[in-house]
Amino acid sequence: GPKERPQPGRNAVMRKLTVINHMSLDGVMQAPASPDEDTRGGFSRGGWAQAGNDQVMADFMGVGRGGEPGALVLGRRTYMHFFGFWPHQPDNPYTESLNKQQKYVASRTLAEPLPWQNSTLLPGDAADAVAALKQEPGPDLVVLGSGELVQSLRPRALVDEYVLMIHPLILGQGRRLFPEGAPADLRLAESVTTATGVIIARYQTR
């Protein structure tokens, strides 16, 4: 008889989406990397995560994270911040990896061609585009920074996992990773404490 045609969705494994972010004890995620990263709202404590970097964190984020790095999904601000820094760090082992990684960018203002190699602009509504990406074959998806993008994905239950580097700091101001909005029950899958007192916790959504 005729070959049975595979039906969409059958045996299909959805791509996992993981949000990776630094966070203060009061939930702030704004500008962890440098003072000029994101000064919206008069935020003056940029660069607060730098003191927490140590080998434990480097090992957790690099070694044993499941083989090949996933494809990145980034908001415009995070993408442009990364593009302004990483391609210009020739001696850093992360640079080649980030250049090679597929990068999907959610932006209403950028236009293709995007400036960084292996970058694709997501069409239309960001959450719709990410939902479609999760259905396509390919490596798992990783969101770094990109707070506004994360807010658009949460109500649609598109986040499967959070890896949060929780720093022993109360910043007292700044944009929060979880402002008012969609509730979620999480399961702690893994945790490690660094030498600098940062708790790295991997949470899975139920």
TACORVEN-V273203 format. One record per residue. RES is the residue in three letters. SS is DSSP state (helix for helix, strand for strand, loop for the rest). Layout:
RES | SS
RES | SS
This chain:
GLY | loop
PRO | loop
LYS | loop
GLU | loop
ARG | loop
PRO | loop
GLN | loop
PRO | loop
GLY | loop
ARG | loop
ASN | loop
ALA | loop
VAL | loop
MET | loop
ARG | loop
LYS | loop
LEU | strand
THR | strand
VAL | strand
ILE | strand
ASN | strand
HIS | strand
MET | strand
SER | strand
LEU | loop
ASP | loop
GLY | loop
VAL | strand
MET | loop
GLN | loop
ALA | loop
PRO | loop
ALA | loop
SER | loop
PRO | loop
ASP | loop
GLU | loop
ASP | loop
THR | loop
ARG | helix
GLY | helix
GLY | helix
PHE | loop
SER | loop
ARG | loop
GLY | loop
GLY | loop
TRP | loop
ALA | loop
GLN | helix
ALA | helix
GLY | helix
ASN | loop
ASP | loop
GLN | helix
VAL | helix
MET | helix
ALA | helix
ASP | helix
PHE | helix
MET | helix
GLY | helix
VAL | loop
GLY | loop
ARG | loop
GLY | loop
GLY | loop
GLU | loop
PRO | loop
GLY | loop
ALA | strand
LEU | strand
VAL | strand
LEU | strand
GLY | strand
ARG | helix
ARG | helix
THR | helix
TYR | helix
MET | helix
HIS | helix
PHE | helix
PHE | helix
GLY | helix
PHE | helix
TRP | helix
PRO | helix
HIS | helix
GLN | loop
PRO | loop
ASP | loop
ASN | loop
PRO | helix
TYR | helix
THR | helix
GLU | helix
SER | helix
LEU | helix
ASN | helix
LYS | helix
GLN | loop
GLN | loop
LYS | strand
TYR | strand
VAL | strand
ALA | strand
SER | loop
ARG | loop
THR | loop
LEU | loop
ALA | loop
GLU | loop
PRO | loop
LEU | loop
PRO | loop
TRP | loop
GLN | loop
ASN | loop
SER | strand
THR | strand
LEU | strand
LEU | loop
PRO | loop
GLY | loop
ASP | loop
ALA | helix
ALA | helix
ASP | helix
ALA | helix
VAL | helix
ALA | helix
ALA | helix
LEU | helix
LYS | helix
GLN | helix
GLU | loop
PRO | loop
GLY | loop
PRO | loop
ASP | loop
LEU | strand
VAL | strand
VAL | strand
LEU | strand
GLY | loop
SER | loop
GLY | helix
GLU | helix
LEU | helix
VAL | helix
GLN | helix
SER | helix
LEU | helix
ARG | helix
PRO | loop
ARG | loop
ALA | loop
LEU | loop
VAL | loop
ASP | loop
GLU | strand
TYR | strand
VAL | strand
LEU | strand
MET | strand
ILE | strand
HIS | strand
PRO | loop
LEU | loop
ILE | loop
LEU | loop
GLY | loop
GLN | loop
GLY | loop
ARG | loop
ARG | strand
LEU | loop
PHE | loop
PRO | loop
GLU | loop
GLY | loop
ALA | loop
PRO | loop
ALA | loop
ASP | loop
LEU | strand
ARG | strand
LEU | strand
ALA | strand
GLU | strand
SER | strand
VAL | strand
THR | strand
THR | loop
ALA | loop
THR | loop
GLY | loop
VAL | loop
ILE | strand
ILE | strand
ALA | strand
ARG | strand
TYR | strand
GLN | strand
THR | strand
ARG | loop
